[in-house]
Amino acid sequence: MFRRPVLQVFHQFVRHESEVAASLVLERSLNRVQLLGRVGQDPVMRQVEGKNPVTIFSLATNEMWRSGESEVYQMGDVSQKTTWHRISVFRPGLRDVAYQYVKKGARIYVEGKVDYGEYVDKNNVRRQATTIIADNIIFLSDQTREKA
């Protein structure tokens, strides 16, 4: 008679503990970006008081498509959309290499993650900013495109 209530309490405790443990298991997720494009401006290095310096530059990626009746024979107009990305490099070694060697017009490949943040501008207005936090940069050209 005494044994049964103790077992019921024990089973409830074990069930509750296993549910808590299951809720503490972290799900895997992925925040990964791969960009291939041309640098829009020479990088700048900024440092806010009490924080690590960051190298910042812009990267342009292009998307092209054909509109028209026959894409096989390449008839129709070619349309292009350019998207600008703000790249931030915080990693100490990569930050310094990017600041020294990334140049306007260079073709580079960037791997990183998307970060959404807020800042207050000069007029004390809260703004939102989307930034790519770079983990890796591969230099595909060391010069700007040659002019024909």
DSSP file with accessible surface (Angstrom, degrees, kcal/mol):
  #  RESIDUE AA STRUCTURE BP1 BP2  ACC     N-H-->O    O-->H-N    N-H-->O    O-->H-N    TCO  KAPPA ALPHA  PHI   PSI    X-CA   Y-CA   Z-CA
    1    1 A M              0   0  211      0, 0.0     0, 0.0     0, 0.0     0, 0.0   0.000 360.0 360.0 360.0 -45.7    0.0    0.0    0.0
    2    2 A F     >  +     0   0  172      1,-0.2     4,-1.2     2,-0.2     0, 0.0   0.842 360.0  60.7 -71.1 -31.9    2.8    2.4    0.9
    3    3 A R  H  > S+     0   0  187      1,-0.2     4,-2.1     2,-0.2     5,-0.2   0.869  95.8  59.1 -66.8 -39.5    4.9    1.2   -2.0
    4    4 A R  H  > S+     0   0  178      1,-0.2     4,-2.4     2,-0.2     5,-0.2   0.945 104.4  47.4 -62.6 -48.4    2.5    2.1   -4.8
    5    5 A P  H  > S+     0   0   66      0, 0.0     4,-2.4     0, 0.0     5,-0.2   0.907 111.2  53.2 -62.2 -34.4    2.3    5.9   -4.1
    6    6 A V  H  X S+     0   0   73     -4,-1.2     4,-2.7     1,-0.2    -2,-0.2   0.935 109.4  48.0 -65.4 -42.7    6.1    6.1   -3.8
    7    7 A L  H  X S+     0   0   74     -4,-2.1     4,-2.9     2,-0.2    -1,-0.2   0.905 110.6  51.7 -63.7 -39.8    6.4    4.4   -7.2
    8    8 A Q  H  X S+     0   0  100     -4,-2.4     4,-2.3     2,-0.2    -2,-0.2   0.930 112.2  45.6 -63.5 -44.2    3.8    6.8   -8.7
    9    9 A V  H  X S+     0   0   92     -4,-2.4     4,-2.6     2,-0.2    -2,-0.2   0.929 113.1  50.9 -63.3 -43.4    5.7    9.8   -7.4
   10   10 A F  H  X S+     0   0  118     -4,-2.7     4,-2.8    -5,-0.2     5,-0.2   0.938 110.6  48.3 -60.2 -45.9    9.0    8.4   -8.6
   11   11 A H  H  X S+     0   0  106     -4,-2.9     4,-2.6     1,-0.2    -1,-0.2   0.900 112.1  49.2 -63.3 -39.9    7.6    7.8  -12.1
   12   12 A Q  H  X S+     0   0  120     -4,-2.3     4,-2.6    -5,-0.2    -1,-0.2   0.914 112.3  48.7 -65.0 -41.1    6.2   11.3  -12.3
   13   13 A F  H  X S+     0   0  118     -4,-2.6     4,-2.8     2,-0.2    -2,-0.2   0.945 113.1  46.4 -63.3 -46.1    9.6   12.7  -11.1
   14   14 A V  H  X S+     0   0   66     -4,-2.8     4,-2.4     2,-0.2     5,-0.2   0.929 113.4  49.3 -63.4 -43.1   11.5   10.7  -13.7
   15   15 A R  H  X S+     0   0  136     -4,-2.6     4,-2.0    -5,-0.2    -1,-0.2   0.942 112.6  48.0 -62.4 -42.7    9.0   11.7  -16.5
   16   16 A H  H  X S+     0   0  104     -4,-2.6     4,-2.4     1,-0.2    -2,-0.2   0.937 111.8  49.5 -64.6 -44.9    9.3   15.4  -15.5
   17   17 A E  H  X S+     0   0   91     -4,-2.8     4,-2.6     1,-0.2    -1,-0.2   0.902 110.6  49.8 -62.0 -40.1   13.1   15.2  -15.4
   18   18 A S  H  X S+     0   0   67     -4,-2.4     4,-2.2    -5,-0.2    -1,-0.2   0.875 110.1  50.8 -69.8 -32.9   13.3   13.6  -18.8
   19   19 A E  H  X S+     0   0  116     -4,-2.0     4,-1.9    -5,-0.2    -2,-0.2   0.917 111.3  48.1 -68.3 -40.2   11.0   16.2  -20.3
   20   20 A V  H  X S+     0   0   52     -4,-2.4     4,-1.2     2,-0.2    -2,-0.2   0.940 112.2  49.1 -64.2 -44.7   13.2   19.0  -18.8
   21   21 A A  H  X S+     0   0   54     -4,-2.6     4,-0.6     1,-0.2     3,-0.4   0.906 109.8  51.9 -61.8 -40.0   16.3   17.3  -20.2
   22   22 A A  H >< S+     0   0   68     -4,-2.2     3,-0.7     1,-0.2    -1,-0.2   0.873 107.6  52.2 -65.6 -35.3   14.7   16.9  -23.6
   23   23 A S  H 3< S+     0   0   92     -4,-1.9    -1,-0.2     1,-0.2    -2,-0.2   0.739 104.7  57.3 -73.9 -19.7   13.8   20.6  -23.7
   24   24 A L  H 3< S+     0   0  125     -4,-1.2     2,-0.3    -3,-0.4    -1,-0.2   0.607  79.8 105.4 -83.9 -12.3   17.4   21.5  -22.9
   25   25 A V  S << S-     0   0  107     -3,-0.7     2,-0.3    -4,-0.6    -3,-0.0  -0.560  73.0-131.4 -69.6 125.5   18.7   19.7  -26.0
   26   26 A L        -     0   0  156     -2,-0.3     2,-0.2     1,-0.0    -2,-0.1  -0.644  12.7-129.2 -83.9 135.5   19.6   22.4  -28.5
   27   27 A E        -     0   0  184     -2,-0.3     2,-0.3     1,-0.1    -1,-0.0  -0.530  24.0-116.1 -76.9 147.7   18.4   22.1  -32.0
   28   28 A R        +     0   0  238     -2,-0.2     2,-0.3     2,-0.0    -1,-0.1  -0.617  41.1 171.8 -79.8 142.4   21.0   22.4  -34.8
   29   29 A S        -     0   0  115     -2,-0.3     2,-0.4     2,-0.0     0, 0.0  -0.901  21.9-134.7-143.4 172.9   20.5   25.3  -37.1
   30   30 A L        +     0   0  150     -2,-0.3     2,-0.4     2,-0.0    83,-0.0  -0.991  20.2 173.3-141.0 127.4   22.4   27.0  -39.9
   31   31 A N        +     0   0   78     -2,-0.4     2,-0.4     2,-0.0    -2,-0.0  -0.854  32.3 149.1-128.5  92.7   23.2   30.6  -40.7
   32   32 A R        -     0   0  107     -2,-0.4     2,-0.4    81,-0.1    81,-0.2  -0.991  23.5-173.3-135.8 136.4   25.6   30.4  -43.6
   33   33 A V  E     -A  112   0A  23     79,-2.9    79,-2.1    -2,-0.4     2,-0.4  -0.980   5.4-170.3-130.8 138.5   26.2   32.8  -46.5
   34   34 A Q  E     +A  111   0A 130     -2,-0.4     2,-0.4    77,-0.2    77,-0.2  -0.992  13.9 179.5-127.3 122.5   28.4   32.4  -49.6
   35   35 A L  E     -A  110   0A  21     75,-2.8    75,-2.9    -2,-0.4     2,-0.4  -0.970  14.3-172.7-126.5 140.7   28.9   35.4  -51.8
   36   36 A L  E     +A  109   0A  78     -2,-0.4     2,-0.3    73,-0.2    73,-0.2  -0.989  40.3 101.0-129.9 118.2   30.9   35.8  -55.0
   37   37 A G  E     -A  108   0A   6     71,-2.3    71,-2.4    -2,-0.4     2,-0.4  -0.908  64.9 -65.2-169.3-163.2   31.2   39.4  -56.3
   38   38 A R  E     -AB 107  60A  54     22,-1.7    22,-3.1    -2,-0.3     2,-0.2  -0.891  45.5-111.5-114.8 141.5   33.2   42.5  -56.7
   39   39 A V  E     - B   0  59A   4     67,-2.4    66,-2.8    -2,-0.4    20,-0.3  -0.481  21.7-161.7 -71.2 133.3   34.4   44.9  -54.0
   40   40 A G        +     0   0   19     18,-2.4     2,-0.3    -2,-0.2    19,-0.1   0.704  69.0   8.5 -90.5 -24.3   32.6   48.2  -54.1
   41   41 A Q  S    S-     0   0   85     17,-0.7    17,-0.3    62,-0.1    -1,-0.2  -0.991  84.8 -90.8-152.8 154.5   35.0   50.3  -52.0
   42   42 A D        -     0   0   91     -2,-0.3    61,-0.1     1,-0.1    57,-0.1  -0.403  59.6 -99.1 -62.3 144.6   38.3   50.0  -50.3
   43   43 A P        -     0   0   13      0, 0.0     2,-0.3     0, 0.0    14,-0.2  -0.266  32.7-153.6 -68.2 154.2   37.9   48.7  -46.8
   44   44 A V  E     -C   56   0A  56     12,-2.3    12,-2.9    -3,-0.1     2,-0.5  -0.935   8.7-138.8-122.4 148.2   37.9   50.9  -43.7
   45   45 A M  E     -C   55   0A  66     -2,-0.3     2,-0.3    10,-0.2    10,-0.2  -0.947  24.1-176.6-109.2 129.0   38.8   49.8  -40.2
   46   46 A R  E     -C   54   0A 133      8,-2.9     8,-2.7    -2,-0.5     2,-0.4  -0.923   9.9-170.3-123.2 150.8   36.7   51.1  -37.4
   47   47 A Q        -     0   0  133     -2,-0.3     2,-0.3     6,-0.2     5,-0.1  -0.969   9.4-154.3-143.6 123.6   36.9   50.7  -33.7
   48   48 A V    >   -     0   0   96      4,-0.4     3,-2.5    -2,-0.4    -2,-0.0  -0.749  46.2 -84.9 -91.7 143.7   34.4   51.6  -31.1
   49   49 A E  T 3  S+     0   0  194     -2,-0.3    -1,-0.1     1,-0.3     3,-0.1  -0.194 114.1   8.3 -52.0 127.6   35.7   52.4  -27.6
   50   50 A G  T 3  S+     0   0   85      1,-0.3     2,-0.3    -3,-0.0    -1,-0.3   0.479 113.1  95.8  82.0   1.5   36.1   49.3  -25.6
   51   51 A K  S <  S-     0   0  142     -3,-2.5    -1,-0.3     1,-0.0     0, 0.0  -0.831  81.4 -93.7-121.6 163.0   35.4   46.9  -28.5
   52   52 A N        -     0   0  127     -2,-0.3    -4,-0.4     1,-0.1    -6,-0.1  -0.405  48.2-101.8 -70.4 149.4   37.5   45.1  -31.0
   53   53 A P        -     0   0   23      0, 0.0     2,-0.4     0, 0.0    -6,-0.2  -0.265  35.8-156.8 -68.2 159.1   38.3   46.7  -34.4
   54   54 A V  E     -C   46   0A  18     -8,-2.7    -8,-2.9    41,-0.1     2,-0.5  -0.997  11.7-139.3-139.1 139.5   36.4   45.7  -37.5
   55   55 A T  E     -CD  45  89A   0     34,-2.2    34,-2.6    -2,-0.4     2,-0.4  -0.887  26.5-169.9 -97.6 132.0   37.2   45.9  -41.2
   56   56 A I  E     +CD  44  88A   9    -12,-2.9   -12,-2.3    -2,-0.5     2,-0.3  -0.972  16.0 149.8-127.9 135.8   34.2   46.9  -43.3
   57   57 A F  E     - D   0  87A   2     30,-1.9    30,-3.2    -2,-0.4     2,-0.3  -0.959  37.6-112.5-152.4 168.0   33.7   47.0  -47.1
   58   58 A S  E     - D   0  86A  23    -17,-0.3   -18,-2.4    -2,-0.3   -17,-0.7  -0.797  21.8-161.4-106.5 150.9   30.9   46.5  -49.6
   59   59 A L  E     -BD  39  85A   0     26,-2.3    26,-2.6    -2,-0.3     2,-0.5  -0.999   7.1-148.3-133.2 130.8   30.5   43.7  -52.1
   60   60 A A  E     -BD  38  84A  11    -22,-3.1   -22,-1.7    -2,-0.4     2,-0.4  -0.847  12.2-173.2-101.1 131.4   28.3   43.7  -55.2
   61   61 A T  E     - D   0  83A  25     22,-2.5    22,-2.9    -2,-0.5     2,-0.4  -0.945  12.1-147.2-117.9 147.2   26.6   40.6  -56.5
   62   62 A N  E     - D   0  82A  93     -2,-0.4     2,-0.4    20,-0.2    20,-0.2  -0.909   9.5-164.3-118.1 144.4   24.8   40.4  -59.8
   63   63 A E  E     - D   0  81A 112     18,-2.4    18,-2.7    -2,-0.4     2,-0.4  -0.993  15.0-171.9-124.2 126.0   21.7   38.5  -60.9
   64   64 A M  E     + D   0  80A 128     -2,-0.4     2,-0.3    16,-0.2    16,-0.2  -0.937   9.2 165.9-122.7 146.6   21.0   38.2  -64.6
   65   65 A W  E     - D   0  79A 117     14,-2.2    14,-3.2    -2,-0.4     2,-0.4  -0.977  28.5-123.5-152.6 158.2   18.1   36.8  -66.6
   66   66 A R  E     - D   0  78A  81     -2,-0.3     2,-0.4    12,-0.2    12,-0.2  -0.882  16.3-163.3-104.8 138.0   16.7   36.9  -70.1
   67   67 A S  E     + D   0  77A  54     10,-2.7    10,-1.0    -2,-0.4     2,-0.3  -0.947  46.2  76.2-116.5 139.4   13.2   38.0  -70.9
   68   68 A G  S    S-     0   0   49     -2,-0.4     3,-0.2     8,-0.2     8,-0.1  -0.882  86.9 -70.0 148.1-178.2   11.8   37.1  -74.2
   69   69 A E  S    S+     0   0  204     -2,-0.3     2,-0.5     1,-0.2    -1,-0.1   0.880 111.4  32.5 -78.4 -40.3   10.3   34.3  -76.2
   70   70 A S      > +     0   0   32      1,-0.1     5,-1.9    -3,-0.1    -1,-0.2  -0.909  46.7 175.1-129.0 108.5   13.3   32.0  -76.7
   71   71 A E  T > 5S+     0   0  134     -2,-0.5     3,-0.8     3,-0.2    -1,-0.1   0.725  81.8  68.2 -76.8 -21.6   16.1   31.6  -74.2
   72   72 A V  T 3 5S+     0   0  122      1,-0.2    -1,-0.2     2,-0.1    -2,-0.0   0.925 107.5  36.2 -63.8 -43.1   17.6   28.9  -76.4
   73   73 A Y  T 3 5S-     0   0  182      2,-0.1    -1,-0.2    -3,-0.0    -2,-0.2   0.290 112.7-119.0 -95.4  11.2   18.5   31.3  -79.2
   74   74 A Q  T < 5 +     0   0  133     -3,-0.8     2,-0.3     1,-0.2    -3,-0.2   0.842  60.2 151.6  55.8  38.1   19.3   34.1  -76.7
   75   75 A M      < +     0   0  124     -5,-1.9    -1,-0.2     2,-0.1     2,-0.1  -0.666  34.1  49.0 -92.1 156.6   16.7   36.4  -78.0
   76   76 A G  S    S-     0   0   41     -2,-0.3     2,-0.3    -8,-0.1    -8,-0.2  -0.362  94.0 -51.7 103.9 172.8   15.1   39.0  -75.8
   77   77 A D  E     -D   67   0A 123    -10,-1.0   -10,-2.7    -2,-0.1     2,-0.5  -0.597  44.0-133.0 -87.0 144.9   16.5   41.5  -73.4
   78   78 A V  E     -D   66   0A  81     -2,-0.3     2,-0.3   -12,-0.2   -12,-0.2  -0.857  23.7-164.7 -96.5 126.8   19.0   40.7  -70.7
   79   79 A S  E     -D   65   0A  40    -14,-3.2   -14,-2.2    -2,-0.5     2,-0.4  -0.845   3.4-167.3-110.5 151.2   18.1   42.2  -67.3
   80   80 A Q  E     -D   64   0A 108     -2,-0.3     2,-0.4   -16,-0.2   -16,-0.2  -0.999   9.0-166.0-140.9 140.6   20.5   42.6  -64.4
   81   81 A K  E     -D   63   0A 114    -18,-2.7   -18,-2.4    -2,-0.4     2,-0.5  -0.994  10.3-154.7-126.1 129.1   20.0   43.4  -60.8
   82   82 A T  E     -D   62   0A  61     -2,-0.4     2,-0.4   -20,-0.2   -20,-0.2  -0.887   6.8-164.3-103.6 132.6   22.9   44.3  -58.5
   83   83 A T  E     -D   61   0A  47    -22,-2.9   -22,-2.5    -2,-0.5     2,-0.4  -0.964   9.3-146.0-116.9 132.3   22.7   43.7  -54.8
   84   84 A W  E     -D   60   0A 151     -2,-0.4     2,-0.4   -24,-0.2   -24,-0.2  -0.831  13.2-166.1-100.3 135.3   25.0   45.4  -52.3
   85   85 A H  E     -D   59   0A  38    -26,-2.6   -26,-2.3    -2,-0.4     2,-0.6  -0.956  17.6-135.9-121.3 137.8   26.2   43.6  -49.2
   86   86 A R  E     -D   58   0A 102     44,-0.4    46,-3.0    -2,-0.4     2,-0.5  -0.831  24.1-159.7 -91.2 120.9   27.9   45.1  -46.2
   87   87 A I  E     -De  57 132A   0    -30,-3.2   -30,-1.9    -2,-0.6     2,-0.4  -0.898   7.8-171.3-106.8 128.9   30.8   42.8  -45.2
   88   88 A S  E     -De  56 133A   6     44,-3.0    46,-2.6    -2,-0.5     2,-0.5  -0.976   5.1-163.1-120.4 133.1   32.3   43.0  -41.6
   89   89 A V  E     +D   55   0A   0    -34,-2.6   -34,-2.2    -2,-0.4    46,-0.1  -0.962  20.5 160.3-120.5 114.2   35.4   41.2  -40.6
   90   90 A F        +     0   0   93     -2,-0.5    -1,-0.1    44,-0.4    45,-0.1   0.698  41.2 106.1-101.8 -29.6   36.1   40.7  -36.9
   91   91 A R  S  > S-     0   0  135     43,-0.5     4,-3.7     1,-0.1     5,-0.3  -0.362  72.5-131.4 -59.3 126.0   38.5   37.8  -36.8
   92   92 A P  H  > S+     0   0   82      0, 0.0     4,-1.7     0, 0.0     5,-0.2   0.880  99.8  37.9 -51.4 -52.8   41.9   39.3  -36.0
   93   93 A G  H  > S+     0   0   50      1,-0.2     4,-2.0     2,-0.2     5,-0.2   0.952 122.4  42.8 -66.1 -46.5   44.1   37.7  -38.7
   94   94 A L  H  > S+     0   0   23      1,-0.2     4,-2.9     2,-0.2     5,-0.2   0.879 110.0  58.2 -67.4 -37.4   41.4   37.9  -41.4
   95   95 A R  H  X S+     0   0   28     -4,-3.7     4,-2.2     1,-0.2    -1,-0.2   0.926 109.5  43.9 -58.3 -44.8   40.5   41.4  -40.4
   96   96 A D  H  X S+     0   0   76     -4,-1.7     4,-2.0    -5,-0.3    -1,-0.2   0.898 113.9  49.4 -71.2 -39.5   44.0   42.7  -41.0
   97   97 A V  H  X S+     0   0   59     -4,-2.0     4,-3.0     2,-0.2     5,-0.5   0.928 112.0  49.2 -64.2 -43.7   44.5   40.8  -44.3
   98   98 A A  H  X S+     0   0    0     -4,-2.9     4,-1.9     1,-0.2    -2,-0.2   0.926 111.1  49.7 -62.4 -42.8   41.2   42.1  -45.6
   99   99 A Y  H  < S+     0   0  113     -4,-2.2    -1,-0.2    -5,-0.2    -2,-0.2   0.899 118.2  39.4 -63.6 -37.1   42.1   45.7  -44.6
  100  100 A Q  H  < S+     0   0  114     -4,-2.0    -2,-0.2    -5,-0.2    -1,-0.2   0.881 128.6  24.4 -81.8 -37.9   45.5   45.4  -46.3
  101  101 A Y  H  < S+     0   0  135     -4,-3.0     2,-0.4    -5,-0.2    -3,-0.2   0.665  90.3  96.6-111.2 -20.4   44.6   43.4  -49.5
  102  102 A V     <  -     0   0    0     -4,-1.9     2,-0.3    -5,-0.5    40,-0.1  -0.621  54.6-179.7 -73.0 128.4   40.9   43.9  -50.4
  103  103 A K    >   -     0   0  100     -2,-0.4     3,-2.3   -61,-0.1   -64,-0.3  -0.950  36.3 -85.3-130.9 152.9   40.7   46.6  -53.0
  104  104 A K  T 3  S+     0   0  129     -2,-0.3   -64,-0.2     1,-0.3     3,-0.1  -0.257 115.0  18.8 -55.1 132.0   37.9   48.3  -54.9
  105  105 A G  T 3  S+     0   0   15    -66,-2.8    40,-0.3     1,-0.3    -1,-0.3   0.229  89.9 136.0  91.0 -13.4   37.0   46.2  -58.0
  106  106 A A    <   -     0   0    5     -3,-2.3   -67,-2.4    38,-0.1     2,-0.6  -0.378  55.4-127.1 -69.0 145.5   38.6   43.0  -56.8
  107  107 A R  E     +A   38   0A  99     36,-0.4    33,-2.2   -69,-0.2    34,-1.2  -0.845  41.8 165.5 -94.6 121.7   36.7   39.8  -57.4
  108  108 A I  E     -AF  37 139A   0    -71,-2.4   -71,-2.3    -2,-0.6     2,-0.4  -0.913  35.1-134.7-137.7 160.7   36.4   37.9  -54.1
  109  109 A Y  E     -AF  36 138A  46     29,-2.5    29,-2.8    -2,-0.3     2,-0.4  -0.966  24.6-166.6-114.5 130.3   34.5   35.0  -52.5
  110  110 A V  E     -AF  35 137A   0    -75,-2.9   -75,-2.8    -2,-0.4     2,-0.4  -0.978   8.2-170.1-123.5 131.6   33.2   35.5  -49.0
  111  111 A E  E     +AF  34 136A  46     25,-2.4    24,-3.2    -2,-0.4    25,-1.8  -0.951  36.6 101.1-113.7 142.4   31.8   32.9  -46.5
  112  112 A G  E     -AF  33 134A   0    -79,-2.1   -79,-2.9    -2,-0.4     2,-0.3  -0.917  60.0 -74.3 179.9-152.4   30.1   34.0  -43.3
  113  113 A K  E     - F   0 133A  95     20,-1.7    20,-2.9    -2,-0.3     2,-0.3  -0.937  37.0-108.4-135.8 157.0   26.8   34.5  -41.6
  114  114 A V  E     - F   0 132A  29     -2,-0.3     2,-0.4    18,-0.2    18,-0.2  -0.670  32.4-171.0 -85.3 137.1   24.0   37.0  -41.7
  115  115 A D  E     - F   0 131A  78     16,-2.8    16,-2.9    -2,-0.3     2,-0.5  -0.999   8.8-160.0-131.8 130.7   23.6   39.4  -38.8
  116  116 A Y  E     + F   0 130A 172     -2,-0.4     2,-0.3    14,-0.2    14,-0.2  -0.940  27.2 155.1-108.6 127.9   20.8   41.8  -38.2
  117  117 A G  E     - F   0 129A  31     12,-2.8    12,-2.8    -2,-0.5     2,-0.3  -0.855  32.6-127.2-143.3 177.9   21.4   44.7  -35.9
  118  118 A E  E     + F   0 128A 110     -2,-0.3     2,-0.3    10,-0.2    10,-0.2  -0.935  21.1 175.5-128.7 153.2   20.4   48.2  -34.9
  119  119 A Y  E     - F   0 127A 118      8,-2.2     8,-3.4    -2,-0.3     2,-0.5  -0.963  30.3-118.1-148.5 164.9   22.3   51.4  -34.5
  120  120 A V  E     - F   0 126A  80     -2,-0.3     6,-0.2     6,-0.2     4,-0.0  -0.935  32.3-145.0-108.5 124.0   21.5   55.1  -33.7
  121  121 A D    >   -     0   0   33      4,-2.6     3,-1.9    -2,-0.5    -1,-0.0  -0.079  35.7 -84.8 -80.4-175.7   22.5   57.5  -36.4
  122  122 A K  T 3  S+     0   0  210      1,-0.3    -1,-0.1     2,-0.1    -2,-0.0   0.782 129.1  54.7 -61.0 -30.1   23.9   61.1  -36.1
  123  123 A N  T 3  S-     0   0  133      2,-0.1    -1,-0.3     1,-0.0     3,-0.1   0.212 120.4-108.2 -89.7  14.7   20.3   62.4  -35.9
  124  124 A N  S <  S+     0   0  137     -3,-1.9     2,-0.5     1,-0.2    -2,-0.1   0.796  73.0 143.4  63.4  32.0   19.5   60.1  -33.0
  125  125 A V        -     0   0   65      0, 0.0    -4,-2.6     0, 0.0     2,-0.4  -0.884  52.9-123.1-103.0 132.5   17.3   57.9  -35.2
  126  126 A R  E     - F   0 120A 176     -2,-0.5     2,-0.3    -6,-0.2    -6,-0.2  -0.600  35.4-175.1 -77.2 127.4   17.3   54.2  -34.7
  127  127 A R  E     - F   0 119A 116     -8,-3.4    -8,-2.2    -2,-0.4     2,-0.3  -0.892  20.2-131.8-122.2 154.2   18.2   52.3  -37.9
  128  128 A Q  E     - F   0 118A 162     -2,-0.3     2,-0.4   -10,-0.2   -10,-0.2  -0.824  22.9-169.4-104.5 145.4   18.4   48.6  -38.8
  129  129 A A  E     - F   0 117A  25    -12,-2.8   -12,-2.8    -2,-0.3     2,-0.5  -0.997  14.7-152.8-137.5 138.3   21.4   47.2  -40.6
  130  130 A T  E     + F   0 116A  81     -2,-0.4   -44,-0.4   -14,-0.2     2,-0.4  -0.950  24.6 177.8-108.1 128.3   22.0   43.8  -42.3
  131  131 A T  E     - F   0 115A  15    -16,-2.9   -16,-2.8    -2,-0.5     2,-0.6  -0.965  29.1-135.7-131.9 145.3   25.7   42.7  -42.2
  132  132 A I  E     -eF  87 114A  11    -46,-3.0   -44,-3.0    -2,-0.4     2,-0.8  -0.919  19.6-148.6 -97.6 118.9   27.6   39.7  -43.4
  133  133 A I  E     -eF  88 113A  23    -20,-2.9   -20,-1.7    -2,-0.6     2,-0.3  -0.806  21.5-138.2 -88.3 109.5   30.1   38.6  -40.8
  134  134 A A  E     + F   0 112A   1    -46,-2.6   -43,-0.5    -2,-0.8   -44,-0.4  -0.528  33.2 170.2 -78.3 132.5   32.9   37.1  -42.8
  135  135 A D  E    S+     0   0A  48    -24,-3.2     2,-0.3     1,-0.4   -23,-0.2   0.578  74.4  16.4-104.5 -23.6   34.6   33.9  -41.6
  136  136 A N  E     - F   0 111A  63    -25,-1.8   -25,-2.4     2,-0.0     2,-0.4  -0.991  59.1-166.9-153.1 142.1   36.6   33.4  -44.8
  137  137 A I  E     - F   0 110A  13     -2,-0.3     2,-0.5   -27,-0.2   -27,-0.2  -0.999   4.3-165.9-133.2 130.2   37.7   35.4  -47.8
  138  138 A I  E     - F   0 109A  76    -29,-2.8   -29,-2.5    -2,-0.4     2,-0.6  -0.977  17.1-139.2-116.8 125.8   39.2   34.0  -51.0
  139  139 A F  E     + F   0 108A  79     -2,-0.5   -31,-0.2   -31,-0.2     3,-0.1  -0.727  22.9 175.4 -86.4 120.7   40.9   36.4  -53.4
  140  140 A L  S    S+     0   0   88    -33,-2.2     2,-0.3    -2,-0.6   -32,-0.2   0.641  71.6  13.7 -99.5 -21.2   40.0   35.5  -57.0
  141  141 A S        -     0   0   35    -34,-1.2    -1,-0.3     1,-0.0   -34,-0.1  -0.983  54.0-155.9-149.7 149.0   41.8   38.5  -58.6
  142  142 A D  S    S+     0   0  140     -2,-0.3     2,-0.3    -3,-0.1   -36,-0.1   0.361  78.8  53.6-105.9   6.0   44.2   41.0  -57.3
  143  143 A Q  S    S-     0   0  117    -38,-0.1   -36,-0.4   -36,-0.1     3,-0.1  -0.912  85.5-104.4-133.9 162.5   43.4   43.7  -59.8
  144  144 A T        -     0   0   82     -2,-0.3   -38,-0.1     1,-0.2   -39,-0.1  -0.352  61.0 -73.0 -75.6 165.6   40.3   45.5  -61.0
  145  145 A R        -     0   0  167    -40,-0.3     2,-0.2     1,-0.1    -1,-0.2  -0.329  53.6-111.6 -60.8 140.6   38.9   44.6  -64.4
  146  146 A E        -     0   0  169     -3,-0.1     2,-0.4     1,-0.1    -1,-0.1  -0.535  30.0-123.1 -74.4 138.1   41.0   45.8  -67.3
  147  147 A K              0   0  196     -2,-0.2    -1,-0.1    -3,-0.1    -3,-0.0  -0.658 360.0 360.0 -84.0 135.1   39.3   48.4  -69.3
  148  148 A A              0   0  152     -2,-0.4    -1,-0.0     0, 0.0     0, 0.0  -0.491 360.0 360.0 -87.7 360.0   38.9   47.6  -73.0
